[in-house]
Amino acid sequence: RVGTVMLSGYVPVTRRRRGPASKDQYGNPVPGQWENVALPPAVFAPATSTEPISAGAMPVTVPAALYWRNITIDVTAEDHLIVDGIEYRVEGRPSPYPKGIVVQIRANEDKVSE
């Protein structure tokens, strides 16, 4: 998939983060609702996907990286990021590099073997 923004080198990014947790009527923790926030566009750097070789339904792993230059981004390892309609999980802590910040991301796509 190639969106028109992706052709310019930058992609729109949406951060998904859980809101505060609460408790149910029995005192058990209930995760907070997902909250979406648009982030500044980033440079998207895809990597080679990996496919499992064992039989059965297994996910295809799709790693990538997002680069932001000269700005600070509020992203944590618990966040999910949506890029071009695909939801990725943040892998580890965002890392500074000399010109900005880089965030490693990974998506899993279900694969059914034939």
Number of C-alpha atoms within 10 A of each C-alpha: 6 8 12 10 12 17 9 9 12 19 20 18 21 20 21 21 18 14 12 10 11 12 11 10 6 6 8 9 11 11 13 13 13 14 11 15 12 12 14 14 19 21 18 20 13 13 11 9 13 12 14 13 8 8 9 11 12 16 15 16 16 17 20 18 17 21 21 20 16 11 9 11 15 8 17 15 14 13 17 23 26 17 18 15 12 10 18 21 18 23 19 12 13 19 11 14 12 7 11 14 18 20 23 19 22 19 21 18 12 11 14 11 11 6
